[in-house]
Amino acid sequence: MEKWLKEMEASLKEAVEAARVGEIPPENLYMIAPLIYSKRNHMNNDALLQQMVDGNEEQVQRDWACDERSKDQYRFHYVASYLSCYVVAGKIEEIKYDELMEYVTSKLDLFTDDYGLE
């Protein structure tokens, strides 16, 4: 589990920095999760990358439709989207995803009332 926690922390840090440099709005951070996944895992499969993008977009839009303020929880949406890439790639099962998300959210500060980038 610690391996996954470190992976999520490093990925999130990379995403926040990429957003800051690229002037990406925080609520759109989840959109770069597949790109960071692809880079970190040396993936070169455009069709699989598009599946990741589409799946993450669908999930986040569903969350936002249920609660407009969830847009402000960009760190959570990024981590969930990044980890979801492992499911789409067939590297972990949904049950493992759920277990990892529960663990990671208990260890990392992914929810905030301060809605700007760190």
C-alpha positions, 0 to 999 in steps of 0.5 A: 500500500505504501508503494501506491501512496508514494505513487499517488503523492508523486503523481499529484505533485507532478500534476499540480506543478504542471497545472501551475506552469501550464496555467491549467485551472485546478478543477481541470487537473483530472484531465492531465491524469492520463497524460501523466500516467502515460508518461510515468508508465511509458505507455504509447497507446493512443487508443488506450489513452483516449479510453482513459480520457473518456472514462475520467471525463465521464466520471468527473462530470457525473460527480459534478452533476451530483454536487457542483462544489465537488469541482473544488476538490481537484486533488481528489478528482485527480488522484481518482482519475490517475488511479482509474488509468490503472483500471483502464489499462488492466493493471488493477481490478475495480476492487483494488481501485476501491481499496487503494482509493480508501487507503489513499484518501485516508492518508493524503489531504485530498479534500480542502476548503482552500480551493486554490492551487498550493 
